[in-house]
Amino acid sequence: MKAHVDKETCIGCELCPNICPEVFRMEDDGLAVAIDVEVPSDNEDTAKEAEEACPVDAIEVS
């Protein structure tokens, strides 16, 4: 499972790193980014929760 944040859509609300800091973090530009490796199996549920919580649907976890 991988996570991706569309930086063109992200509004920098910080929900995703607050929900799943193991997968998402904020960058210096104020926008979120996902880790570049497979989502750890222990974090799959919270990564999906962050995807569902994103107010602008900028996250894809698949």
mmCIF file of the N, C-alpha and C atoms, coordinates in Angstrom:
data_MODEL
# 
_entry.id   MODEL 
# 
loop_
_atom_site.group_PDB 
_atom_site.id 
_atom_site.type_symbol 
_atom_site.label_atom_id 
_atom_site.label_alt_id 
_atom_site.label_comp_id 
_atom_site.label_asym_id 
_atom_site.label_entity_id 
_atom_site.label_seq_id 
_atom_site.pdbx_PDB_ins_code 
_atom_site.Cartn_x 
_atom_site.Cartn_y 
_atom_site.Cartn_z 
_atom_site.occupancy 
_atom_site.B_iso_or_equiv 
_atom_site.pdbx_formal_charge 
_atom_site.auth_seq_id 
_atom_site.auth_comp_id 
_atom_site.auth_asym_id 
_atom_site.auth_atom_id 
_atom_site.pdbx_PDB_model_num 
ATOM 1   N N  . MET A 1 1  ? 0.850   -1.169 0.000  1.00 0.00 ? 1  MET A N  1 
ATOM 2   C CA . MET A 1 1  ? 0.000   0.000  0.000  1.00 0.00 ? 1  MET A CA 1 
ATOM 3   C C  . MET A 1 1  ? 0.898   1.235  0.000  1.00 0.00 ? 1  MET A C  1 
ATOM 4   N N  . LYS A 1 2  ? 0.558   2.202  -0.855 1.00 0.00 ? 2  LYS A N  1 
ATOM 5   C CA . LYS A 1 2  ? 1.294   3.458  -0.921 1.00 0.00 ? 2  LYS A CA 1 
ATOM 6   C C  . LYS A 1 2  ? 0.342   4.623  -0.699 1.00 0.00 ? 2  LYS A C  1 
ATOM 7   N N  . ALA A 1 3  ? 0.894   5.718  -0.225 1.00 0.00 ? 3  ALA A N  1 
ATOM 8   C CA . ALA A 1 3  ? 0.120   6.944  -0.020 1.00 0.00 ? 3  ALA A CA 1 
ATOM 9   C C  . ALA A 1 3  ? 0.703   8.039  -0.905 1.00 0.00 ? 3  ALA A C  1 
ATOM 10  N N  . HIS A 1 4  ? -0.163  8.879  -1.417 1.00 0.00 ? 4  HIS A N  1 
ATOM 11  C CA . HIS A 1 4  ? 0.260   10.000 -2.254 1.00 0.00 ? 4  HIS A CA 1 
ATOM 12  C C  . HIS A 1 4  ? -0.566  11.229 -1.894 1.00 0.00 ? 4  HIS A C  1 
ATOM 13  N N  . VAL A 1 5  ? 0.107   12.369 -1.818 1.00 0.00 ? 5  VAL A N  1 
ATOM 14  C CA . VAL A 1 5  ? -0.569  13.646 -1.595 1.00 0.00 ? 5  VAL A CA 1 
ATOM 15  C C  . VAL A 1 5  ? -0.411  14.488 -2.855 1.00 0.00 ? 5  VAL A C  1 
ATOM 16  N N  . ASP A 1 6  ? -1.515  14.933 -3.412 1.00 0.00 ? 6  ASP A N  1 
ATOM 17  C CA . ASP A 1 6  ? -1.492  15.832 -4.563 1.00 0.00 ? 6  ASP A CA 1 
ATOM 18  C C  . ASP A 1 6  ? -1.229  17.242 -4.047 1.00 0.00 ? 6  ASP A C  1 
ATOM 19  N N  . LYS A 1 7  ? -0.005  17.712 -4.236 1.00 0.00 ? 7  LYS A N  1 
ATOM 20  C CA . LYS A 1 7  ? 0.383   19.016 -3.699 1.00 0.00 ? 7  LYS A CA 1 
ATOM 21  C C  . LYS A 1 7  ? -0.327  20.172 -4.403 1.00 0.00 ? 7  LYS A C  1 
ATOM 22  N N  . GLU A 1 8  ? -0.862  19.931 -5.585 1.00 0.00 ? 8  GLU A N  1 
ATOM 23  C CA . GLU A 1 8  ? -1.629  20.966 -6.289 1.00 0.00 ? 8  GLU A CA 1 
ATOM 24  C C  . GLU A 1 8  ? -2.978  21.191 -5.601 1.00 0.00 ? 8  GLU A C  1 
ATOM 25  N N  . THR A 1 9  ? -3.474  20.166 -4.920 1.00 0.00 ? 9  THR A N  1 
ATOM 26  C CA . THR A 1 9  ? -4.779  20.218 -4.275 1.00 0.00 ? 9  THR A CA 1 
ATOM 27  C C  . THR A 1 9  ? -4.671  20.510 -2.775 1.00 0.00 ? 9  THR A C  1 
ATOM 28  N N  . CYS A 1 10 ? -3.589  20.070 -2.156 1.00 0.00 ? 10 CYS A N  1 
ATOM 29  C CA . CYS A 1 10 ? -3.395  20.223 -0.701 1.00 0.00 ? 10 CYS A CA 1 
ATOM 30  C C  . CYS A 1 10 ? -3.523  21.684 -0.282 1.00 0.00 ? 10 CYS A C  1 
ATOM 31  N N  . ILE A 1 11 ? -4.229  21.913 0.839  1.00 0.00 ? 11 ILE A N  1 
ATOM 32  C CA . ILE A 1 11 ? -4.395  23.270 1.363  1.00 0.00 ? 11 ILE A CA 1 
ATOM 33  C C  . ILE A 1 11 ? -3.601  23.486 2.656  1.00 0.00 ? 11 ILE A C  1 
ATOM 34  N N  . GLY A 1 12 ? -2.828  22.478 3.067  1.00 0.00 ? 12 GLY A N  1 
ATOM 35  C CA . GLY A 1 12 ? -1.976  22.623 4.239  1.00 0.00 ? 12 GLY A CA 1 
ATOM 36  C C  . GLY A 1 12 ? -2.716  22.651 5.561  1.00 0.00 ? 12 GLY A C  1 
ATOM 37  N N  . CYS A 1 13 ? -3.819  21.939 5.651  1.00 0.00 ? 13 CYS A N  1 
ATOM 38  C CA . CYS A 1 13 ? -4.633  21.968 6.875  1.00 0.00 ? 13 CYS A CA 1 
ATOM 39  C C  . CYS A 1 13 ? -4.016  21.167 8.026  1.00 0.00 ? 13 CYS A C  1 
ATOM 40  N N  . GLU A 1 14 ? -3.045  20.320 7.743  1.00 0.00 ? 14 GLU A N  1 
ATOM 41  C CA . GLU A 1 14 ? -2.315  19.521 8.721  1.00 0.00 ? 14 GLU A CA 1 
ATOM 42  C C  . GLU A 1 14 ? -3.106  18.370 9.332  1.00 0.00 ? 14 GLU A C  1 
ATOM 43  N N  . LEU A 1 15 ? -4.277  18.038 8.788  1.00 0.00 ? 15 LEU A N  1 
ATOM 44  C CA . LEU A 1 15 ? -5.041  16.910 9.318  1.00 0.00 ? 15 LEU A CA 1 
ATOM 45  C C  . LEU A 1 15 ? -4.299  15.590 9.154  1.00 0.00 ? 15 LEU A C  1 
ATOM 46  N N  . CYS A 1 16 ? -3.740  15.354 7.975  1.00 0.00 ? 16 CYS A N  1 
ATOM 47  C CA . CYS A 1 16 ? -3.125  14.044 7.712  1.00 0.00 ? 16 CYS A CA 1 
ATOM 48  C C  . CYS A 1 16 ? -1.953  13.742 8.643  1.00 0.00 ? 16 CYS A C  1 
ATOM 49  N N  . PRO A 1 17 ? -0.997  14.669 8.863  1.00 0.00 ? 17 PRO A N  1 
ATOM 50  C CA . PRO A 1 17 ? 0.068   14.324 9.798  1.00 0.00 ? 17 PRO A CA 1 
ATOM 51  C C  . PRO A 1 17 ? -0.414  14.246 11.247 1.00 0.00 ? 17 PRO A C  1 
ATOM 52  N N  . ASN A 1 18 ? -1.488  14.943 11.558 1.00 0.00 ? 18 ASN A N  1 
ATOM 53  C CA . ASN A 1 18 ? -2.048  14.821 12.906 1.00 0.00 ? 18 ASN A CA 1 
ATOM 54  C C  . ASN A 1 18 ? -2.691  13.459 13.115 1.00 0.00 ? 18 ASN A C  1 
ATOM 55  N N  . ILE A 1 19 ? -3.294  12.910 12.059 1.00 0.00 ? 19 ILE A N  1 
ATOM 56  C CA . ILE A 1 19 ? -3.949  11.600 12.146 1.00 0.00 ? 19 ILE A CA 1 
ATOM 57  C C  . ILE A 1 19 ? -2.925  10.472 12.019 1.00 0.00 ? 19 ILE A C  1 
ATOM 58  N N  . CYS A 1 20 ? -1.972  10.616 11.092 1.00 0.00 ? 20 CYS A N  1 
ATOM 59  C CA . CYS A 1 20 ? -1.026  9.533  10.805 1.00 0.00 ? 20 CYS A CA 1 
ATOM 60  C C  . CYS A 1 20 ? 0.372   10.102 10.550 1.00 0.00 ? 20 CYS A C  1 
ATOM 61  N N  . PRO A 1 21 ? 1.075   10.513 11.607 1.00 0.00 ? 21 PRO A N  1 
ATOM 62  C CA . PRO A 1 21 ? 2.402   11.120 11.430 1.00 0.00 ? 21 PRO A CA 1 
ATOM 63  C C  . PRO A 1 21 ? 3.468   10.138 10.932 1.00 0.00 ? 21 PRO A C  1 
ATOM 64  N N  . GLU A 1 22 ? 3.178   8.855  11.004 1.00 0.00 ? 22 GLU A N  1 
ATOM 65  C CA . GLU A 1 22 ? 4.129   7.859  10.505 1.00 0.00 ? 22 GLU A CA 1 
ATOM 66  C C  . GLU A 1 22 ? 4.170   7.836  8.979  1.00 0.00 ? 22 GLU A C  1 
ATOM 67  N N  . VAL A 1 23 ? 3.137   8.374  8.336  1.00 0.00 ? 23 VAL A N  1 
ATOM 68  C CA . VAL A 1 23 ? 3.044   8.341  6.877  1.00 0.00 ? 23 VAL A CA 1 
ATOM 69  C C  . VAL A 1 23 ? 3.076   9.744  6.262  1.00 0.00 ? 23 VAL A C  1 
ATOM 70  N N  . PHE A 1 24 ? 2.518   10.724 6.937  1.00 0.00 ? 24 PHE A N  1 
ATOM 71  C CA . PHE A 1 24 ? 2.411   12.073 6.381  1.00 0.00 ? 24 PHE A CA 1 
ATOM 72  C C  . PHE A 1 24 ? 3.187   13.072 7.226  1.00 0.00 ? 24 PHE A C  1 
ATOM 73  N N  . ARG A 1 25 ? 3.731   14.088 6.546  1.00 0.00 ? 25 ARG A N  1 
ATOM 74  C CA . ARG A 1 25 ? 4.413   15.178 7.246  1.00 0.00 ? 25 ARG A CA 1 
ATOM 75  C C  . ARG A 1 25 ? 4.223   16.454 6.447  1.00 0.00 ? 25 ARG A C  1 
ATOM 76  N N  . MET A 1 26 ? 4.431   17.560 7.122  1.00 0.00 ? 26 MET A N  1 
ATOM 77  C CA . MET A 1 26 ? 4.339   18.859 6.459  1.00 0.00 ? 26 MET A CA 1 
ATOM 78  C C  . MET A 1 26 ? 5.733   19.246 5.971  1.00 0.00 ? 26 MET A C  1 
ATOM 79  N N  . GLU A 1 27 ? 5.799   19.851 4.801  1.00 0.00 ? 27 GLU A N  1 
ATOM 80  C CA . GLU A 1 27 ? 7.071   20.306 4.253  1.00 0.00 ? 27 GLU A CA 1 
ATOM 81  C C  . GLU A 1 27 ? 7.229   21.801 4.505  1.00 0.00 ? 27 GLU A C  1 
ATOM 82  N N  . ASP A 1 28 ? 8.400   22.308 4.190  1.00 0.00 ? 28 ASP A N  1 
ATOM 83  C CA . ASP A 1 28 ? 8.699   23.727 4.410  1.00 0.00 ? 28 ASP A CA 1 
ATOM 84  C C  . ASP A 1 28 ? 7.770   24.659 3.650  1.00 0.00 ? 28 ASP A C  1 
ATOM 85  N N  . ASP A 1 29 ? 7.178   24.170 2.551  1.00 0.00 ? 29 ASP A N  1 
ATOM 86  C CA . ASP A 1 29 ? 6.259   25.007 1.776  1.00 0.00 ? 29 ASP A CA 1 
ATOM 87  C C  . ASP A 1 29 ? 4.858   25.060 2.385  1.00 0.00 ? 29 ASP A C  1 
ATOM 88  N N  . GLY A 1 30 ? 4.662   24.379 3.529  1.00 0.00 ? 30 GLY A N  1 
ATOM 89  C CA . GLY A 1 30 ? 3.374   24.393 4.210  1.00 0.00 ? 30 GLY A CA 1 
ATOM 90  C C  . GLY A 1 30 ? 2.388   23.369 3.699  1.00 0.00 ? 30 GLY A C  1 
ATOM 91  N N  . LEU A 1 31 ? 2.831   22.504 2.789  1.00 0.00 ? 31 LEU A N  1 
ATOM 92  C CA . LEU A 1 31 ? 1.958   21.481 2.228  1.00 0.00 ? 31 LEU A CA 1 
ATOM 93  C C  . LEU A 1 31 ? 2.390   20.109 2.712  1.00 0.00 ? 31 LEU A C  1 
ATOM 94  N N  . ALA A 1 32 ? 1.464   19.180 2.669  1.00 0.00 ? 32 ALA A N  1 
ATOM 95  C CA . ALA A 1 32 ? 1.731   17.831 3.161  1.00 0.00 ? 32 ALA A CA 1 
ATOM 96  C C  . ALA A 1 32 ? 2.422   16.989 2.099  1.00 0.00 ? 32 ALA A C  1 
ATOM 97  N N  . VAL A 1 33 ? 3.103   15.963 2.573  1.00 0.00 ? 33 VAL A N  1 
ATOM 98  C CA . VAL A 1 33 ? 3.740   14.982 1.704  1.00 0.00 ? 33 VAL A CA 1 
ATOM 99  C C  . VAL A 1 33 ? 3.644   13.630 2.400  1.00 0.00 ? 33 VAL A C  1 
ATOM 100 N N  . ALA A 1 34 ? 3.605   12.570 1.603  1.00 0.00 ? 34 ALA A N  1 
ATOM 101 C CA . ALA A 1 34 ? 3.571   11.210 2.145  1.00 0.00 ? 34 ALA A CA 1 
ATOM 102 C C  . ALA A 1 34 ? 4.968   10.607 2.040  1.00 0.00 ? 34 ALA A C  1 
ATOM 103 N N  . ILE A 1 35 ? 5.234   9.609  2.884  1.00 0.00 ? 35 ILE A N  1 
ATOM 104 C CA . ILE A 1 35 ? 6.514   8.910  2.791  1.00 0.00 ? 35 ILE A CA 1 
ATOM 105 C C  . ILE A 1 35 ? 6.628   8.250  1.420  1.00 0.00 ? 35 ILE A C  1 
ATOM 106 N N  . ASP A 1 36 ? 7.849   8.057  0.958  1.00 0.00 ? 36 ASP A N  1 
ATOM 107 C CA . ASP A 1 36 ? 8.083   7.532  -0.384 1.00 0.00 ? 36 ASP A CA 1 
ATOM 108 C C  . ASP A 1 36 ? 8.170   6.015  -0.443 1.00 0.00 ? 36 ASP A C  1 
ATOM 109 N N  . VAL A 1 37 ? 7.898   5.347  0.646  1.00 0.00 ? 37 VAL A N  1 
ATOM 110 C CA . VAL A 1 37 ? 7.988   3.892  0.683  1.00 0.00 ? 37 VAL A CA 1 
ATOM 111 C C  . VAL A 1 37 ? 6.616   3.306  0.979  1.00 0.00 ? 37 VAL A C  1 
ATOM 112 N N  . GLU A 1 38 ? 6.539   2.023  0.996  1.00 0.00 ? 38 GLU A N  1 
ATOM 113 C CA . GLU A 1 38 ? 5.280   1.353  1.329  1.00 0.00 ? 38 GLU A CA 1 
ATOM 114 C C  . GLU A 1 38 ? 4.792   1.804  2.709  1.00 0.00 ? 38 GLU A C  1 
ATOM 115 N N  . VAL A 1 39 ? 3.500   1.989  2.823  1.00 0.00 ? 39 VAL A N  1 
ATOM 116 C CA . VAL A 1 39 ? 2.901   2.324  4.121  1.00 0.00 ? 39 VAL A CA 1 
ATOM 117 C C  . VAL A 1 39 ? 3.077   1.110  5.027  1.00 0.00 ? 39 VAL A C  1 
ATOM 118 N N  . PRO A 1 40 ? 3.677   1.291  6.207  1.00 0.00 ? 40 PRO A N  1 
ATOM 119 C CA . PRO A 1 40 ? 3.823   0.160  7.123  1.00 0.00 ? 40 PRO A CA 1 
ATOM 120 C C  . PRO A 1 40 ? 2.457   -0.457 7.441  1.00 0.00 ? 40 PRO A C  1 
ATOM 121 N N  . SER A 1 41 ? 2.406   -1.772 7.507  1.00 0.00 ? 41 SER A N  1 
ATOM 122 C CA . SER A 1 41 ? 1.126   -2.455 7.726  1.00 0.00 ? 41 SER A CA 1 
ATOM 123 C C  . SER A 1 41 ? 0.444   -1.992 9.004  1.00 0.00 ? 41 SER A C  1 
ATOM 124 N N  . ASP A 1 42 ? 1.222   -1.610 10.008 1.00 0.00 ? 42 ASP A N  1 
ATOM 125 C CA . ASP A 1 42 ? 0.644   -1.126 11.260 1.00 0.00 ? 42 ASP A CA 1 
ATOM 126 C C  . ASP A 1 42 ? -0.070  0.209  11.094 1.00 0.00 ? 42 ASP A C  1 
ATOM 127 N N  . ASN A 1 43 ? 0.228   0.924  9.997  1.00 0.00 ? 43 ASN A N  1 
ATOM 128 C CA . ASN A 1 43 ? -0.331  2.261  9.801  1.00 0.00 ? 43 ASN A CA 1 
ATOM 129 C C  . ASN A 1 43 ? -1.332  2.341  8.665  1.00 0.00 ? 43 ASN A C  1 
ATOM 130 N N  . GLU A 1 44 ? -1.702  1.224  8.080  1.00 0.00 ? 44 GLU A N  1 
ATOM 131 C CA . GLU A 1 44 ? -2.624  1.246  6.939  1.00 0.00 ? 44 GLU A CA 1 
ATOM 132 C C  . GLU A 1 44 ? -3.979  1.835  7.311  1.00 0.00 ? 44 GLU A C  1 
ATOM 133 N N  . ASP A 1 45 ? -4.515  1.454  8.461  1.00 0.00 ? 45 ASP A N  1 
ATOM 134 C CA . ASP A 1 45 ? -5.836  1.958  8.864  1.00 0.00 ? 45 ASP A CA 1 
ATOM 135 C C  . ASP A 1 45 ? -5.819  3.469  9.100  1.00 0.00 ? 45 ASP A C  1 
ATOM 136 N N  . THR A 1 46 ? -4.776  3.972  9.770  1.00 0.00 ? 46 THR A N  1 
ATOM 137 C CA . THR A 1 46 ? -4.737  5.416  10.027 1.00 0.00 ? 46 THR A CA 1 
ATOM 138 C C  . THR A 1 46 ? -4.412  6.199  8.754  1.00 0.00 ? 46 THR A C  1 
ATOM 139 N N  . ALA A 1 47 ? -3.654  5.607  7.833  1.00 0.00 ? 47 ALA A N  1 
ATOM 140 C CA . ALA A 1 47 ? -3.405  6.270  6.548  1.00 0.00 ? 47 ALA A CA 1 
ATOM 141 C C  . ALA A 1 47 ? -4.716  6.405  5.780  1.00 0.00 ? 47 ALA A C  1 
ATOM 142 N N  . LYS A 1 48 ? -5.539  5.368  5.780  1.00 0.00 ? 48 LYS A N  1 
ATOM 143 C CA . LYS A 1 48 ? -6.856  5.428  5.127  1.00 0.00 ? 48 LYS A CA 1 
ATOM 144 C C  . LYS A 1 48 ? -7.760  6.442  5.832  1.00 0.00 ? 48 LYS A C  1 
ATOM 145 N N  . GLU A 1 49 ? -7.657  6.504  7.151  1.00 0.00 ? 49 GLU A N  1 
ATOM 146 C CA . GLU A 1 49 ? -8.444  7.480  7.918  1.00 0.00 ? 49 GLU A CA 1 
ATOM 147 C C  . GLU A 1 49 ? -8.054  8.904  7.504  1.00 0.00 ? 49 GLU A C  1 
ATOM 148 N N  . ALA A 1 50 ? -6.761  9.149  7.325  1.00 0.00 ? 50 ALA A N  1 
ATOM 149 C CA . ALA A 1 50 ? -6.293  10.464 6.886  1.00 0.00 ? 50 ALA A CA 1 
ATOM 150 C C  . ALA A 1 50 ? -6.807  10.772 5.485  1.00 0.00 ? 50 ALA A C  1 
ATOM 151 N N  . GLU A 1 51 ? -6.805  9.772  4.611  1.00 0.00 ? 51 GLU A N  1 
ATOM 152 C CA . GLU A 1 51 ? -7.333  9.950  3.253  1.00 0.00 ? 51 GLU A CA 1 
ATOM 153 C C  . GLU A 1 51 ? -8.798  10.378 3.309  1.00 0.00 ? 51 GLU A C  1 
ATOM 154 N N  . GLU A 1 52 ? -9.576  9.716  4.130  1.00 0.00 ? 52 GLU A N  1 
ATOM 155 C CA . GLU A 1 52 ? -11.006 10.014 4.230  1.00 0.00 ? 52 GLU A CA 1 
ATOM 156 C C  . GLU A 1 52 ? -11.253 11.378 4.881  1.00 0.00 ? 52 GLU A C  1 
ATOM 157 N N  . ALA A 1 53 ? -10.350 11.795 5.772  1.00 0.00 ? 53 ALA A N  1 
ATOM 158 C CA . ALA A 1 53 ? -10.533 13.051 6.493  1.00 0.00 ? 53 ALA A CA 1 
ATOM 159 C C  . ALA A 1 53 ? -10.109 14.281 5.674  1.00 0.00 ? 53 ALA A C  1 
ATOM 160 N N  . CYS A 1 54 ? -9.318  14.082 4.628  1.00 0.00 ? 54 CYS A N  1 
ATOM 161 C CA . CYS A 1 54 ? -8.815  15.218 3.851  1.00 0.00 ? 54 CYS A CA 1 
ATOM 162 C C  . CYS A 1 54 ? -9.990  16.025 3.278  1.00 0.00 ? 54 CYS A C  1 
ATOM 163 N N  . PRO A 1 55 ? -10.084 17.315 3.620  1.00 0.00 ? 55 PRO A N  1 
ATOM 164 C CA . PRO A 1 55 ? -11.227 18.114 3.192  1.00 0.00 ? 55 PRO A CA 1 
ATOM 165 C C  . PRO A 1 55 ? -11.247 18.425 1.699  1.00 0.00 ? 55 PRO A C  1 
ATOM 166 N N  . VAL A 1 56 ? -10.113 18.247 1.012  1.00 0.00 ? 56 VAL A N  1 
ATOM 167 C CA . VAL A 1 56 ? -10.063 18.556 -0.426 1.00 0.00 ? 56 VAL A CA 1 
ATOM 168 C C  . VAL A 1 56 ? -9.708  17.332 -1.273 1.00 0.00 ? 56 VAL A C  1 
ATOM 169 N N  . ASP A 1 57 ? -9.784  16.148 -0.677 1.00 0.00 ? 57 ASP A N  1 
ATOM 170 C CA . ASP A 1 57 ? -9.501  14.887 -1.374 1.00 0.00 ? 57 ASP A CA 1 
ATOM 171 C C  . ASP A 1 57 ? -8.150  14.895 -2.089 1.00 0.00 ? 57 ASP A C  1 
ATOM 172 N N  . ALA A 1 58 ? -7.113  15.390 -1.391 1.00 0.00 ? 58 ALA A N  1 
ATOM 173 C CA . ALA A 1 58 ? -5.772  15.461 -1.976 1.00 0.00 ? 58 ALA A CA 1 
ATOM 174 C C  . ALA A 1 58 ? -4.959  14.194 -1.730 1.00 0.00 ? 58 ALA A C  1 
ATOM 175 N N  . ILE A 1 59 ? -5.492  13.248 -0.971 1.00 0.00 ? 59 ILE A N  1 
ATOM 176 C CA . ILE A 1 59 ? -4.751  12.046 -0.589 1.00 0.00 ? 59 ILE A CA 1 
ATOM 177 C C  . ILE A 1 59 ? -5.323  10.827 -1.272 1.00 0.00 ? 59 ILE A C  1 
ATOM 178 N N  . GLU A 1 60 ? -4.403  9.982  -1.753 1.00 0.00 ? 60 GLU A N  1 
ATOM 179 C CA . GLU A 1 60 ? -4.791  8.685  -2.291 1.00 0.00 ? 60 GLU A CA 1 
ATOM 180 C C  . GLU A 1 60 ? -3.947  7.616  -1.607 1.00 0.00 ? 60 GLU A C  1 
ATOM 181 N N  . VAL A 1 61 ? -4.605  6.667  -0.992 1.00 0.00 ? 61 VAL A N  1 
ATOM 182 C CA . VAL A 1 61 ? -3.935  5.536  -0.348 1.00 0.00 ? 61 VAL A CA 1 
ATOM 183 C C  . VAL A 1 61 ? -4.451  4.276  -1.031 1.00 0.00 ? 61 VAL A C  1 
ATOM 184 N N  . SER A 1 62 ? -3.541  3.563  -1.679 1.00 0.00 ? 62 SER A N  1 
ATOM 185 C CA . SER A 1 62 ? -3.966  2.352  -2.395 1.00 0.00 ? 62 SER A CA 1 
ATOM 186 C C  . SER A 1 62 ? -2.852  1.316  -2.409 1.00 0.00 ? 62 SER A C  1 
# 
